[in-house]
Amino acid sequence: MRIDGLHAKIVGVLFLCCSLLLLGGCAKMYGLKEEPKISVADIRIQEVKAMEGVFLIKLRVLNPNDVPLDIHGINCDLEINGRHFASGIGDSSQTVAAFGTTLVPVQVYASVLDMVASVADLLHTAGKLPSKDKPVPYTLKGAVRIGIHGFTKDVPFNSSGELSLKGLALSR
């Protein structure tokens, strides 16, 4: 049986409509009504080597959805006082309960040059040694890979606030 030009166009349009409906249904099944919210909960110095510093950042992940989120990994960049300071990735496999929260540890690495430049920038802007009582502004940017119902999605995040220098003790 041969399909003429008009019938071929009708079949093509029907196929396109069905495909769009299926994609819309998959997006709805995904279940995310809101993106998760991510912020810095804690930062600790792990180790300082000759060429780099290793920090442990604990990220607070808030799930405002009525479905649990599976976290498959996080990558992030930390800026302190408007200057790049450290980068890191984590392959943490955790689940954030529906309407729940969890802490996700991520190790970030800063080169000694970035650390010295950040301290020099703090000295230049403040005109004196930074006080442990004065908080320093930070920005954390990155993406968290989450999974729901077998689908995965990279969700970008951008969190900012102030870090207290009091908490930056060397942890063992």
Buried (B, 14 or more C-beta within 10 A) or exposed (E): EEEEEEEEEEEEEEEEEEEEEEEEEEEEEBBBEEBBEBEBBBBBBBBBEEEBBBBBBBBBBBBBBEBBBBBBBBBBBBBBBEEBBBBBBBEBEBBBEEEBBBEBBBBBBBBEEBBEBBBEBBEEEEEEEBEEEEBBEBBBBBBBBBBBEEEEBEBEBEBEEEBEBEEBEEEE
